[in-house]
């Protein structure tokens, strides 16, 4: 069961590559990553604690799944939020492709990757209080930008989705470690 769990973590980590290479829809990539992570969580419950090479693979794949797998989930949550009745007018598509123009907060993708990496490091090192530090730093850094229209919604939706994804992925990893 350990191998199955690690393979599913790898699928969750590599799912975003589909959107980069093949142009797969974001909902499909997010669904695949979520299904793989859910399967990994289920199989991790029936797995004894890992040791040796499996321990190293668990730490690497858990961190990769937390960092890379969260991006499609965040994009999917933004799309769901835009479809809500109170979302306001839909943004017009960009001439460069089907993606809508970026929102008011710039650098969100890179910040999201770093945020998920920091959350993963905090959880896997046994210091869950580190999540509060990460969120405080992000909130303070973004504070001046949060006055722009729709910026606070984008910040909250993106941050919650990103952090919850990283916590879920690291929960699978912690399940394999203990």
FENCORQUI-V532588 format. One record per backbone hydrogen bond with DSSP energy under -0.5 kcal/mol. NH is the residue of the N-H (numbers start at 0). CO is the residue of the C=O. If there is no record, write none. Layout:
{{NH | CO} {NH | CO}}
This chain:
{{4 | 0} {5 | 1} {6 | 2} {7 | 3} {8 | 4} {9 | 5} {10 | 6} {11 | 7} {12 | 8} {13 | 9} {14 | 10} {16 | 13} {17 | 14} {18 | 14} {18 | 15} {19 | 15} {20 | 16} {21 | 17} {22 | 17} {23 | 17} {28 | 24} {29 | 25} {30 | 26} {31 | 27} {32 | 28} {33 | 29} {34 | 30} {35 | 31} {36 | 32} {37 | 33} {38 | 34} {39 | 35} {40 | 36} {41 | 37} {42 | 38} {43 | 39} {44 | 40} {44 | 41} {45 | 42} {46 | 43} {49 | 175} {53 | 50} {55 | 51} {56 | 52} {57 | 53} {58 | 54} {59 | 55} {60 | 56} {61 | 57} {62 | 58} {63 | 59} {64 | 60} {65 | 61} {66 | 62} {67 | 63} {68 | 63} {68 | 64} {69 | 65} {70 | 67} {71 | 67} {72 | 68} {73 | 69} {74 | 70} {75 | 71} {76 | 72} {77 | 73} {78 | 74} {79 | 75} {80 | 76} {81 | 77} {82 | 78} {82 | 79} {83 | 80} {86 | 83} {87 | 84} {93 | 98} {96 | 93} {100 | 91} {105 | 103} {107 | 104} {110 | 106} {111 | 107} {112 | 108} {113 | 109} {114 | 110} {115 | 111} {116 | 112} {117 | 113} {118 | 114} {119 | 115} {120 | 116} {121 | 117} {122 | 118} {123 | 119} {124 | 120} {125 | 122} {126 | 121} {129 | 126} {130 | 127} {131 | 128} {132 | 128} {133 | 129} {134 | 130} {135 | 131} {136 | 132} {137 | 133} {138 | 134} {139 | 135} {140 | 136} {141 | 137} {142 | 138} {144 | 141} {145 | 141} {145 | 142} {146 | 143} {147 | 144} {150 | 147} {151 | 147} {153 | 149} {154 | 150} {155 | 151} {156 | 152} {157 | 153} {158 | 154} {159 | 155} {160 | 156} {161 | 157} {162 | 158} {163 | 159} {164 | 160} {165 | 161} {166 | 162} {167 | 163} {168 | 164} {169 | 165} {170 | 166} {171 | 167} {172 | 168} {173 | 169} {174 | 170} {175 | 171} {176 | 172} {177 | 173}}
